Each structure stands twice: as structure tokens, then as C-alpha cells.
Amino acid sequence: MGHSSTFISPQPGQDLFGRSKLNFFCIMAGVLPLAACQPEKAPKPLNIIHIMTDDHSFQTISAYGHPISRLAPTPHIDRLASEGVLFRRAFVENSLSTPSRACLMTGLYSHRNGQRTLGKGIDTTKVFVSELLREQGYQTGVVGKWHMQCEPKGFDFYCVLQEQGEYYNPEFKTKESGGRYLREEGYATSLITDHAIEFLESRDRSKPFSLFVHHKAPHRNWMPESKYLNLYEDVEFPYPETYLDDYSTRCAAAASQEMTIARDMTLIYDLKMNEPVGDRNLLSEWGSDAAQWQKQLDGWNKSLDRLTPAQRTAWDEAYAERNKRFVDSKLTGERLVDWKYQQYLKDYLRCIKTVDDEVGRLIHYLEENDLLENTVIVYTSDQGFYMGEHGWFDKRFMYEESLRTPLIIRYPGEQALRGIESAALVQNIDYAPTYLNIAGLARPEALTGASLLPLLDGSTPDGWRQDLYYHYYDYPAIHQVRRHDGVRDNRYKLIHFYGEGFGKDKGSTIDCNELYDLENDPHELNNLYGREEVRDVSERLQKRLEAYRTALNVDEY
């Protein structure tokens, strides 16, 4: 496929992606008192705290107003929104944990930083934003989930979890631990906040700081803190409109995935079932047999052996009676799927409750130590997550629930600038340029993202991006989501699934497109690709997609 004919020439004063070359890193004088516009005039540099959860959906932050979150509010995260800017159109470039973290650290797309999948890949020769901030005089720290197969780079302080990390009594590695991960007693979300405060307490107070607080929660398998094990027990959460999606208009990828609540969410590992079952017919309905069930029970009970006696007692008291009721009810079919959905949401939201508590604890520390009004606080997730939409959990796809991520920025300053919403298209390639901008540093040429500071008054400056590029690579792998890339603008989305099939997909090479009108079809149920009435839209987005591939030197699609 040739590319020269698809290149879209930028307008005068714009770069390839249609962005203004002149006003990318400053906001007009008088709009915001930002240190980044004229750092030499600032009384002192602003501190930066980047809070990133793992798999936190925008649907479960009450500031976004989703029906689920109305029943499980997040008041401390909401406070950041009421005192800052809530982004309605924040997206990732690859909806997967490790690639998202690599994008944050490098400011580069997955194929440029090397981290396309969950496994090995990060190119450690790339400069991390932490290195640039430290060179600028910032004291740098990262706590919690790191999840890249390299040492934390550019940090004065780190205390990071082993791989994904455990919810209860996890292991952490520090600069002082000699390369060893040492077990700490407690709940991961609280311990991560402890270590964030440890960094703030021990820092050199003559320097500004940048601190990355990376929570494990609410990653699978959603193990709540002991005090919240019974939270929401009597709540029935609403079902999404696409809960019973049959994928009838989509490419084969939507149906061939392995991330449905009905088929792929496990009763033992995901839903905490540890009740022996003697009814062979019932086990068969649940997709198991006696030997498999016992093997899974043994593995799950081994995981529970991590808990202290007090933690295990609380756990058993919370789940034993519920699990017995479930076995006695002999649920099958739709009733079984509905039970799984409700239990999934309850455990997930219980984990979010502790996240919100700990965000509040960190905010309180900043207030008590006169740091809140000199610190930029960013709250986001490494990507979005499915809360039963399309019958799914997990992420990966370019559909909105996983492409879109929550993003809230509280910037210290004028009261009039608080409680604002932004509808601009932003992406996680923008975080590194934003933090460099705050520190008074120019954006390196290698970065294609933009500083978000010009958006903090709620407006979208002339020349801001009109579309963005996405690419998912991790196939074959868990959940079996096929490789795809695509482009999304303010109304439409074009997705291209491609590549040879493996495993159960063997022999099913895919080369298939989907087109959605997000204004008239926000749930992405009606694939318009190939229809005559949208030919102009298809051709326009195809040209933009090919322009991205060419400009970014994408080597597979």
C-alpha cells in the first residue's frame, strides 16, 4: 500500500497533526497564572502529583455522572474535579497496562518506546520524563505499581510492587532493599499512600517535587479491603444498555474475544468462590468437573494463605455465607450471568472505595502541610475498563469504554477556574509534555503529544488536534483480542482489525473495518463501514489513518 497519496498537508502555521506551532505550551496572558508560561517569573516551581489507578473506569467516578457511580460515589476524587478540570474526552494510545505506563514515562507511542505488549519490550535508551524533571531540579519519586521490566529510571525515591502486586501484604522493592522485594503487612492501596507520604516527608524541601502514585487497584481480581468486604451487599447495580450485545454488525473480533462475564469470568479466582460442590450436574453447568473445581479451589486457598489470621477471619465471615447461598441456589443461564455481574461490580467498587479514601488522605496531607496550593494533582487510570458493556470485563478494544480513560487535573490558582469540563481530544501521550511544560521545559522533538495546560480554562485553542491514533498489539494473549489500529475524531471512529489468527482463531486471518457515528450511535452497535451514505466519512478517516501510520512510522497494520 502506498502512502504518498494519503498524506494530508497541514495548514499554514500547523504541524502534521493540525496543531498550532505557535501557542502549544502557553496560555494567553491573563487566562491562567501558569508558572509554565513564564517559569522565570514564578515565585517558586509547582509540584506535580500524578495519581494513576489500574483499570479504573470513568463509569465508576461519580463526577462523571454514570448510573453505576451514583450508587457508589467517590467524593474525594470528585473534589479534585470540583476544584479543577474534568476531561470528557481523554483517551489512551494502547489500552493495556504496561504499554500505558511506558507511554507515560516516555511520551511516546508503543511502537516507538518498544512496549507494545504486557511482556518485555521497553526501550530503556529512551529518556524518561522523570529524568528530565530531575535534571530540572525536581526531586522525583514513584510508588506502587511499576510493571515494566526495567528499573525505575530517573527517580530519587522509589518503592514499587513486585510485578502486578498483591492486594494483601504485598512485596515492595526500594533503592535500599538490595534488589529484593520485601513483604509488608497491610492493604496495598493504603500502603502505597503510606509510601507516597514517606517520600513527601523525607524530601529535600528546598526543591520542587514530582511524585507518581500508581495504585494496583482496581485490577483483577478485585480483592476489597477488610473493612469494605460487605459494602454494597444490598445494592443492585444497573445493567448497561449493551449488556446483551450479540456483536451482529461487527467484525469477527468482537465475538471471538475471551473477556465475557458469562463465559470467561471465573467463579473461583474472580468471584471468590471457595465452597466445595458435590453436585456434578451443577458443576457441569458452571463449565467444570469435580477434579477441576478442586484444583482451582486449592489454588485459590493458597492465595488466601497470604492473609494474616485476622484478615482471613474477616474474609471468611464476609464470603462464606454468600458462597453457600450461591451454591444452594443452583443458578444457571441468565440468572447465573446476572449474579456474576453483580458480584463483579460489588468487589470492583469496594476496591474503588479504598482508592477514594486514600486519595482523600493524600489531599489531606497536602492541605495540612501547606502544599495543596502549590501542587498540580492529576488523577487518571492506565486505561478504561468494561463494566458489563457488550457483556465484557477487561479492556484492550478501541471501543469507547476501554479507549477512554478518566482524567482530572487540579491546577492551583483562581477559584473561577474550578469545576470546569473540557471536551477537547486528549491522550496519554500528552502527560509527559504537560509535566515538562509545568517545569518550564520545552517539549523534545521526539514527542508528538501536547501540553494540556492550554485546556485548563475549559476552552479548546485554535489548532488543537481534531483526531487521534490508537494501536493494540497484544495478540495472541489472554482475552484473545485481535490486533487493530484506528483513528477517532470528534464524531466518528474508524477501526481496522488485521492479522493472522492463532489458537482457536487459527486459519482466520482478519482484515476488517468498522466505522461508528458516535453522535448517533454512542454505544457503537451499528457498524456503518461500506455504506454509501458515509463514503465521504470513510475516505476522510482512512486518509487520516494512513497519514498517522506514515508520519509515525508504524511498521504493522
VMD Tcl script that draws the C-alpha trace (Angstrom):
set ca {
  {0.00 0.00 0.00}
  {1.50 3.33 -0.98}
  {1.35 6.23 1.40}
  {2.34 9.30 -0.59}
  {-1.16 9.82 -1.97}
  {-2.73 9.78 1.50}
  {-0.58 12.45 3.14}
  {-2.67 15.38 4.35}
  {-0.79 18.64 4.14}
  {-1.05 20.77 7.28}
  {-2.50 24.26 7.09}
  {-0.15 27.25 7.40}
  {1.05 27.60 10.98}
  {0.24 23.97 11.83}
  {2.24 20.78 12.15}
  {1.36 17.41 10.56}
  {-1.39 16.72 13.08}
  {-3.13 20.07 12.60}
  {-1.79 21.64 15.80}
  {-0.74 25.24 16.13}
  {3.04 25.65 16.08}
  {2.87 28.96 17.89}
  {0.78 28.55 21.03}
  {1.27 24.98 22.16}
  {2.84 25.49 25.54}
  {1.45 28.77 26.81}
  {-1.97 30.02 27.65}
  {-2.80 33.60 26.72}
  {-1.74 36.09 29.34}
  {-4.45 36.74 31.88}
  {-6.28 33.45 31.37}
  {-4.28 31.35 33.82}
  {-1.42 32.27 36.15}
  {0.66 29.33 34.96}
  {4.29 29.09 36.02}
  {4.96 27.15 32.82}
  {4.29 30.11 30.54}
  {6.99 32.25 32.11}
  {8.81 30.00 34.55}
  {11.45 32.60 35.36}
  {8.75 34.88 36.84}
  {7.13 32.23 39.04}
  {7.73 32.71 42.79}
  {8.57 29.02 43.06}
  {8.11 25.98 40.80}
  {4.93 23.97 41.03}
  {4.99 20.44 42.40}
  {3.43 17.58 40.43}
  {1.50 14.56 41.70}
  {0.32 12.03 39.12}
  {-2.16 9.55 40.62}
  {-2.81 6.60 38.33}
  {-5.03 3.65 39.15}
  {-5.06 0.35 37.29}
  {-8.22 -0.36 35.26}
  {-10.33 2.39 36.83}
  {-13.27 3.14 34.55}
  {-14.71 6.62 34.13}
  {-18.11 4.96 34.73}
  {-17.20 4.45 38.40}
  {-16.17 8.02 39.25}
  {-19.27 9.89 40.40}
  {-18.03 13.20 38.96}
  {-18.73 11.67 35.54}
  {-22.37 11.05 36.46}
  {-22.71 7.47 35.29}
  {-25.63 5.48 36.82}
  {-23.24 3.00 38.49}
  {-21.29 5.69 40.29}
  {-24.44 7.34 41.62}
  {-24.82 4.26 43.82}
  {-21.11 4.14 44.72}
  {-19.87 7.74 44.98}
  {-16.23 8.84 45.03}
  {-16.29 12.11 47.00}
  {-12.54 12.68 47.26}
  {-11.87 12.15 43.56}
  {-14.94 14.31 42.88}
  {-13.36 17.05 44.94}
  {-10.43 17.18 42.52}
  {-12.94 17.63 39.71}
  {-14.88 20.35 41.55}
  {-11.62 22.22 42.16}
  {-10.11 21.54 38.75}
  {-10.85 20.33 35.23}
  {-12.67 17.11 34.29}
  {-11.83 15.83 30.81}
  {-14.73 14.20 28.96}
  {-12.64 13.02 26.01}
  {-9.41 11.61 27.43}
  {-8.05 8.53 25.67}
  {-5.09 6.16 25.58}
  {-2.92 5.15 22.63}
  {-2.92 1.43 23.57}
  {-5.44 0.14 26.10}
  {-3.15 -2.06 28.16}
  {-1.36 -1.58 31.48}
  {2.35 -1.82 30.71}
  {2.20 -0.01 27.35}
  {0.25 2.78 29.04}
  {2.92 3.13 31.73}
  {5.66 3.19 29.12}
  {3.76 5.89 27.25}
  {3.52 7.96 30.43}
  {7.23 7.67 31.15}
  {8.47 8.30 27.60}
  {5.74 10.37 25.99}
  {5.99 8.00 23.01}
  {3.58 5.67 21.22}
  {4.02 1.95 21.96}
  {5.89 1.13 18.75}
  {8.33 3.96 19.48}
  {9.06 3.15 23.13}
  {9.16 -0.62 22.46}
  {6.43 -1.61 24.94}
  {3.70 -2.86 22.63}
  {2.50 -5.71 24.89}
  {2.41 -6.73 28.56}
  {5.72 -8.61 28.35}
  {9.23 -7.44 27.63}
  {9.79 -4.52 25.36}
  {10.51 -1.16 27.00}
  {13.44 0.57 25.30}
  {15.45 1.84 28.24}
  {17.59 4.01 25.96}
  {14.60 6.33 25.66}
  {14.66 9.31 28.00}
  {12.04 9.11 30.77}
  {10.15 12.23 31.82}
  {11.41 11.59 35.36}
  {14.99 12.06 34.14}
  {14.19 15.40 32.55}
  {12.34 16.61 35.62}
  {15.23 15.61 37.88}
  {17.69 17.43 35.63}
  {15.48 20.49 36.00}
  {15.89 20.36 39.78}
  {12.81 18.34 40.74}
  {13.03 15.67 43.39}
  {11.36 12.64 41.83}
  {9.53 9.66 43.30}
  {7.35 6.74 42.21}
  {5.38 4.43 44.50}
  {3.14 1.46 43.78}
  {2.77 -0.36 40.51}
  {5.70 -0.05 38.10}
  {5.10 -3.18 35.98}
  {7.83 -2.57 33.43}
  {10.76 -4.92 33.07}
  {13.36 -2.30 33.89}
  {14.48 -0.47 36.98}
  {12.65 2.78 37.77}
  {14.75 5.36 35.94}
  {15.24 8.99 36.86}
  {13.83 8.66 40.39}
  {15.41 9.81 43.62}
  {12.97 7.60 45.53}
  {11.02 4.53 44.58}
  {9.01 1.88 46.38}
  {7.41 -0.36 43.79}
  {5.34 -3.54 43.80}
  {6.54 -6.87 42.50}
  {5.00 -7.31 39.04}
  {1.22 -6.79 39.36}
  {1.46 -6.74 43.13}
  {-0.83 -8.40 45.67}
  {-3.79 -6.72 47.36}
  {-2.94 -8.12 50.78}
  {0.52 -7.99 52.38}
  {2.35 -7.18 49.13}
  {6.07 -7.10 48.41}
  {7.86 -3.82 47.61}
  {11.32 -3.02 46.29}
  {13.18 0.18 47.16}
  {16.60 1.64 46.39}
  {17.72 0.38 49.78}
  {16.38 -3.20 49.54}
  {19.31 -4.55 47.50}
  {17.13 -5.67 44.62}
  {14.87 -7.70 46.90}
  {11.11 -7.37 47.23}
  {10.19 -7.25 50.91}
  {6.78 -8.17 52.25}
  {4.79 -5.53 54.13}
  {1.69 -6.23 56.17}
  {-1.40 -4.33 55.16}
  {-3.61 -3.48 52.20}
  {-1.86 -2.40 49.01}
  {-3.84 0.80 48.37}
  {-3.17 2.09 51.89}
  {0.48 1.02 51.85}
  {1.07 2.84 48.57}
  {-0.30 6.03 50.12}
  {1.94 5.43 53.15}
  {4.96 5.35 50.86}
  {3.79 8.44 48.97}
  {3.67 10.32 52.27}
  {7.03 8.82 53.22}
  {8.51 10.43 50.11}
  {6.85 13.76 50.90}
  {8.10 13.64 54.48}
  {11.70 12.79 53.60}
  {12.15 15.01 50.54}
  {14.52 17.92 50.20}
  {12.13 20.79 50.90}
  {14.27 23.28 49.00}
  {13.31 21.55 45.74}
  {10.04 21.10 43.88}
  {8.88 17.51 43.61}
  {7.19 15.24 41.12}
  {5.56 12.14 42.59}
  {3.92 9.30 40.66}
  {1.42 7.41 42.83}
  {0.46 4.23 40.97}
  {-2.21 2.12 42.62}
  {-2.72 -1.57 41.95}
  {-6.47 -1.26 42.49}
  {-8.91 -1.91 40.97}
  {-7.04 -4.50 38.88}
  {-8.41 -8.03 38.56}
  {-9.16 -10.00 40.82}
  {-10.72 -7.15 42.80}
  {-9.97 -8.10 46.41}
  {-11.53 -5.45 48.69}
  {-10.07 -4.13 51.91}
  {-11.28 -5.95 55.02}
  {-13.46 -3.08 56.27}
  {-15.36 -2.94 52.97}
  {-15.98 -6.63 52.36}
  {-19.72 -6.17 52.92}
  {-20.11 -2.76 51.31}
  {-22.91 -2.57 48.67}
  {-24.12 -6.04 49.65}
  {-27.76 -4.95 49.40}
  {-27.29 -2.78 46.29}
  {-28.37 -3.91 42.82}
  {-26.35 -2.08 40.22}
  {-27.91 -1.14 36.87}
  {-27.20 -3.17 33.75}
  {-25.65 -1.37 30.77}
  {-27.68 -0.93 27.60}
  {-25.27 -3.16 25.68}
  {-25.17 -5.92 28.31}
  {-26.74 -8.44 25.89}
  {-24.84 -7.31 22.79}
  {-24.73 -10.02 20.11}
  {-21.97 -8.31 18.01}
  {-24.09 -8.86 14.91}
  {-22.82 -5.92 12.84}
  {-19.18 -6.10 13.89}
  {-16.05 -7.75 12.56}
  {-15.28 -11.22 13.93}
  {-13.00 -9.80 16.66}
  {-15.93 -8.63 18.79}
  {-17.30 -12.18 19.03}
  {-14.04 -14.15 19.21}
  {-12.63 -12.35 22.30}
  {-12.36 -14.17 25.65}
  {-13.47 -11.48 28.08}
  {-17.18 -12.04 28.59}
  {-18.67 -12.08 32.06}
  {-20.83 -15.05 31.05}
  {-18.12 -17.30 29.63}
  {-14.73 -16.07 30.82}
  {-15.16 -14.63 34.30}
  {-14.28 -17.39 36.76}
  {-16.35 -18.27 39.80}
  {-13.33 -19.06 41.98}
  {-10.50 -16.66 41.07}
  {-12.64 -13.68 40.03}
  {-15.70 -14.11 42.23}
  {-14.05 -15.54 45.37}
  {-15.95 -18.84 45.45}
  {-14.26 -21.36 47.76}
  {-17.21 -23.58 48.57}
  {-16.87 -27.31 47.79}
  {-19.57 -28.52 45.39}
  {-20.66 -32.14 45.17}
  {-23.37 -31.75 42.52}
  {-21.76 -32.95 39.29}
  {-24.62 -31.64 37.15}
  {-24.26 -28.21 38.69}
  {-20.51 -28.19 38.14}
  {-21.10 -29.14 34.52}
  {-23.42 -26.16 34.13}
  {-20.65 -23.99 35.54}
  {-18.15 -25.31 32.99}
  {-16.18 -27.53 35.34}
  {-15.96 -31.00 36.86}
  {-15.14 -32.17 40.36}
  {-11.40 -32.55 39.76}
  {-11.04 -29.17 38.03}
  {-13.12 -27.46 40.70}
  {-10.98 -28.88 43.50}
  {-7.76 -27.92 41.73}
  {-8.98 -24.35 41.37}
  {-10.11 -24.29 44.99}
  {-6.68 -25.45 46.13}
  {-5.01 -22.68 44.14}
  {-7.35 -20.01 45.44}
  {-6.97 -21.14 49.05}
  {-3.21 -20.95 48.58}
  {-3.68 -17.30 47.59}
  {-5.74 -16.72 50.71}
  {-2.91 -18.15 52.80}
  {-1.17 -14.77 52.26}
  {-3.68 -13.21 54.62}
  {-2.96 -12.77 58.31}
  {-5.23 -14.67 60.71}
  {-7.29 -11.52 61.34}
  {-7.59 -10.77 57.62}
  {-8.57 -14.36 56.85}
  {-11.23 -14.37 59.57}
  {-12.78 -11.18 58.16}
  {-12.63 -12.63 54.66}
  {-14.29 -15.91 55.58}
  {-17.01 -14.18 57.59}
  {-17.84 -11.99 54.57}
  {-17.79 -14.60 51.82}
  {-18.64 -17.97 53.39}
  {-22.38 -17.44 53.84}
  {-22.71 -15.67 50.49}
  {-20.93 -18.52 48.71}
  {-23.08 -21.14 50.44}
  {-26.24 -19.29 49.36}
  {-24.93 -19.23 45.81}
  {-24.29 -22.99 45.72}
  {-27.68 -23.71 47.26}
  {-29.42 -21.52 44.68}
  {-28.09 -23.67 41.79}
  {-28.06 -20.70 39.40}
  {-27.71 -21.34 35.69}
  {-28.30 -19.44 32.45}
  {-29.18 -15.73 32.61}
  {-29.62 -15.81 36.39}
  {-26.04 -17.07 36.76}
  {-24.65 -14.36 34.47}
  {-26.58 -11.65 36.32}
  {-25.22 -12.92 39.66}
  {-21.68 -12.83 38.29}
  {-22.17 -9.28 37.01}
  {-23.48 -8.03 40.35}
  {-20.70 -9.70 42.36}
  {-18.07 -8.39 39.94}
  {-19.29 -4.80 40.29}
  {-19.56 -5.02 44.07}
  {-15.99 -6.26 44.55}
  {-14.64 -3.82 41.96}
  {-16.43 -0.87 43.58}
  {-15.32 -1.94 47.04}
  {-11.75 -1.63 45.80}
  {-12.57 1.83 44.41}
  {-13.92 2.88 47.80}
  {-10.48 2.40 49.35}
  {-8.83 4.19 46.41}
  {-11.09 7.16 47.02}
  {-10.33 7.10 50.76}
  {-6.60 7.12 50.06}
  {-6.88 9.95 47.53}
  {-8.61 11.86 50.32}
  {-5.81 11.01 52.76}
  {-3.18 12.29 50.34}
  {-5.14 15.51 49.71}
  {-5.47 15.98 53.48}
  {-1.70 15.60 53.91}
  {-1.08 18.24 51.25}
  {-3.52 20.62 52.96}
  {-2.07 20.08 56.42}
  {1.44 20.74 55.12}
  {0.63 23.83 53.03}
  {1.36 22.03 49.77}
  {-2.07 21.89 48.14}
  {-1.93 25.34 46.59}
  {1.48 24.80 45.06}
  {0.87 21.31 43.68}
  {-0.69 20.15 40.42}
  {-2.70 16.97 41.04}
  {-3.61 14.69 38.14}
  {-5.97 11.74 38.58}
  {-6.23 9.16 35.82}
  {-6.15 5.45 35.03}
  {-3.85 3.45 32.77}
  {-6.88 2.92 30.50}
  {-10.62 2.42 30.67}
  {-12.48 -0.75 31.63}
  {-15.72 -2.55 30.79}
  {-18.42 -2.55 33.44}
  {-20.51 -5.14 31.61}
  {-20.85 -3.14 28.39}
  {-21.05 -5.55 25.46}
  {-21.16 -8.28 28.11}
  {-17.47 -7.70 28.90}
  {-14.93 -7.03 31.61}
  {-11.29 -6.03 30.90}
  {-10.16 -3.53 28.22}
  {-7.98 -3.76 25.03}
  {-10.53 -2.84 22.35}
  {-10.74 0.60 20.71}
  {-14.39 0.85 21.70}
  {-15.09 3.80 23.96}
  {-15.20 2.12 27.38}
  {-11.58 0.95 27.15}
  {-10.18 3.62 24.83}
  {-11.46 6.34 27.14}
  {-9.83 6.96 30.48}
  {-10.81 9.19 33.39}
  {-8.72 12.35 33.64}
  {-8.99 15.12 36.20}
  {-6.44 17.90 36.70}
  {-6.49 20.17 39.74}
  {-4.25 23.13 38.98}
  {-3.66 25.56 41.85}
  {-4.93 29.02 41.08}
  {-8.04 31.09 40.57}
  {-11.36 29.95 42.05}
  {-13.08 30.92 38.80}
  {-11.14 28.21 37.02}
  {-12.53 25.38 39.14}
  {-15.26 22.92 38.34}
  {-14.59 23.13 34.60}
  {-15.11 20.44 31.96}
  {-13.09 20.02 28.79}
  {-14.36 18.36 25.61}
  {-11.01 18.53 23.82}
  {-9.49 15.32 22.45}
  {-6.57 14.46 24.73}
  {-4.41 11.35 25.02}
  {-1.89 9.81 27.39}
  {0.95 10.88 25.06}
  {0.16 14.37 26.43}
  {1.19 13.73 30.06}
  {4.95 13.99 29.57}
  {4.73 17.27 27.58}
  {2.40 18.66 30.25}
  {4.77 17.91 33.11}
  {7.72 19.29 31.19}
  {5.67 22.41 30.49}
  {4.90 22.82 34.20}
  {8.63 22.55 34.92}
  {9.42 25.20 32.31}
  {10.99 22.78 29.85}
  {10.47 22.71 26.09}
  {8.94 19.63 24.51}
  {11.59 17.35 22.97}
  {11.19 16.95 19.22}
  {10.61 13.19 19.56}
  {7.33 13.74 21.41}
  {4.14 14.05 19.38}
  {1.87 14.82 22.33}
  {0.88 18.27 23.54}
  {0.85 20.07 26.87}
  {-2.63 20.08 28.38}
  {-2.14 23.43 30.10}
  {-3.88 25.46 27.35}
  {-7.07 23.48 28.04}
  {-7.37 24.28 31.74}
  {-9.78 27.17 31.23}
  {-12.24 24.84 29.52}
  {-11.69 26.18 26.02}
  {-10.12 24.35 23.08}
  {-7.44 26.52 21.46}
  {-7.30 27.01 17.71}
  {-5.11 24.34 16.16}
  {-5.80 21.70 18.83}
  {-5.91 18.15 17.46}
  {-9.05 17.08 15.66}
  {-8.39 13.34 15.79}
  {-6.13 10.77 17.43}
  {-4.45 7.45 16.69}
  {-4.80 4.12 18.54}
  {-3.00 0.78 18.15}
  {-3.41 -2.51 20.07}
  {-0.80 -5.27 19.53}
  {-1.08 -7.89 22.29}
  {-2.35 -10.95 20.38}
  {-2.25 -13.90 20.83}
  {-2.57 -13.36 24.57}
  {-5.02 -13.52 27.43}
  {-8.52 -12.47 26.30}
  {-7.63 -13.07 22.64}
  {-8.44 -9.58 21.36}
  {-7.28 -9.29 17.77}
  {-4.73 -6.67 16.73}
  {-6.17 -3.43 15.47}
  {-5.49 0.23 14.92}
  {-7.71 3.16 14.16}
  {-8.47 6.84 14.28}
  {-11.11 8.74 16.25}
  {-12.23 12.30 15.67}
  {-14.85 14.39 17.43}
  {-17.71 12.40 15.93}
  {-16.56 9.30 14.05}
  {-14.31 6.33 14.67}
  {-12.63 4.03 12.14}
  {-11.15 0.72 13.37}
  {-9.07 -1.73 11.32}
  {-8.66 -5.31 12.64}
  {-5.84 -7.24 11.00}
  {-3.54 -10.23 11.18}
  {-3.26 -13.98 11.28}
  {-5.31 -15.95 13.78}
  {-3.81 -18.20 16.47}
  {-5.19 -20.81 18.86}
  {-8.93 -21.14 18.42}
  {-8.68 -18.43 15.73}
  {-6.14 -20.41 13.70}
  {-6.77 -20.05 9.98}
  {-8.92 -16.93 10.42}
  {-6.76 -14.16 9.04}
  {-8.64 -10.92 9.60}
  {-8.67 -7.73 7.53}
  {-11.85 -5.93 8.54}
  {-13.03 -2.37 9.16}
  {-15.61 -0.82 11.44}
  {-16.98 2.73 11.31}
  {-19.11 4.35 14.00}
  {-21.06 7.59 14.23}
  {-20.53 8.34 17.91}
  {-23.11 11.11 17.91}
  {-25.98 8.89 16.76}
  {-24.58 5.57 17.98}
  {-22.63 6.26 21.20}
  {-22.68 2.57 22.19}
  {-21.03 1.50 18.90}
  {-23.61 -1.09 17.93}
  {-24.11 -0.16 14.28}
  {-21.07 -0.63 12.04}
  {-21.52 1.76 9.10}
  {-18.43 0.74 7.16}
  {-19.15 0.15 3.47}
  {-22.38 2.10 3.38}
  {-22.75 4.57 0.54}
  {-24.17 7.34 2.71}
  {-20.94 7.52 4.76}
  {-18.45 7.01 1.93}
  {-17.02 10.53 2.36}
  {-16.52 9.95 6.09}
  {-14.85 6.58 5.48}
  {-12.49 8.02 2.88}
  {-11.60 11.00 5.06}
  {-10.82 8.87 8.12}
  {-8.91 6.34 6.02}
  {-6.67 9.15 4.78}
  {-6.11 10.35 8.32}
  {-5.32 6.80 9.45}
  {-2.78 6.33 6.69}
  {-1.28 9.75 7.43}
  {-0.74 8.72 11.05}
  {0.80 5.42 10.02}
  {3.21 7.22 7.69}
  {4.14 10.08 9.99}
  {4.65 7.79 12.99}
  {6.50 5.10 11.00}
  {4.05 2.42 12.12}
  {5.52 -0.90 10.99}
  {2.43 -3.14 11.14}
  {-1.25 -2.73 10.42}
}
mol new
graphics top color blue
foreach p $ca { graphics top sphere $p radius 0.5 }
foreach p [lrange $ca 0 end-1] q [lrange $ca 1 end] { graphics top cylinder $p $q radius 0.2 }
display resetview
